[in-house]
Amino acid sequence: MKREEIEAEARLMAIEYQVCHVYNMVLKMIGVSEEDITHAEKTGVRRMDGQPIGTADPAMSDHVLGEFQDALSRLQDEARWMRQALKAQ
């Protein structure tokens, strides 16, 4: 990996961490239950199924959508892990 790629990956990781932190703080402030969070997250990911993603090529659209859903699921898992870690303290 080139230095620029490493720096870009590190920045992305930091941004994702902060997004998870802010997401969790908002959920905590409004008092959403873990059950409701899980339901909303699953519903949101499912709602994306079959949605075209800014490309004329259907195969590429499906690929990009799959990558998006994987990335979103990873962020949701990270946010869930952060909530559980805070509860354990």
N, C-alpha and C positions, 0 to 999 in steps of 0.2 A: 504494500500500500504506500502511496505517495504521502508526503507530509500534509498536503492540502486535503487529501481524502480522510486522513486521520483526524485533522482538525474539524472538518465538516461533520464527520461521524460523532465526534465528541460534542459539538454544538447541538446536533440533533438529539443526542441522548439527554443533554441538559434541558433542552426545550421540552422533550417528552416528560421528563421528571417533573418539571414545573407545571405542565398541563395537568398531570395526574394530581399534583398537590392542590392546585387551585380547584380542580373538579371535586376533590374530596372535601375541601373547605366549604365550598358552596353546598354540597350535599349535607354536610354537618350543620351548617347554619340554618337550613330549611327543614332539617329533621327527617330526612328520607330514610326509610328502613332498608336494610340490606336486601330483603325480599323484593321490595319495589325497585331497587336499583338493578338487581339481576333481571327482573322482568323487563324493565325499560331497555336495558342494554341488548338483551336477546331480541326484543321486538325491533329495535333500531337496525341491528345487523340484518335480520330477516327482511326488513322493509327494503333494503338495498338490492336484494336478489332481482336480477333481470333488468335493473335500471341501466340504460345506456350511459357510458362514460365518454364524453367528448372525443370520440373518434368514429370515423366512418366504417372502420373495419370491425365487424361484430366479434371476431375471435380476439382481437386486441382489447376490445371493450370488456369482454369477459375476463381476460387475463388481468387487466388493470383493476377491475372490480374485485377479483379474488385477492389480489395483493392488498388492496385497500381494506377489505374485510379482515385479512390476516393481521395487518398492522393495527387496526382498530381493536381487534380482540386482544392483541398483546398489550396495548395501552390499558384496556379494561382490566386485564389480569394484573398488571402492575399497580393500578389504582386500588384494586381489591386487596392485593398483598399489603399495600401501605396502610389501608384501613385496619386490616387484621393485626398488623404489627403495632399500631397505635393502641388498639384495644388490649393487646397482651401486656402493655407496659403498666 
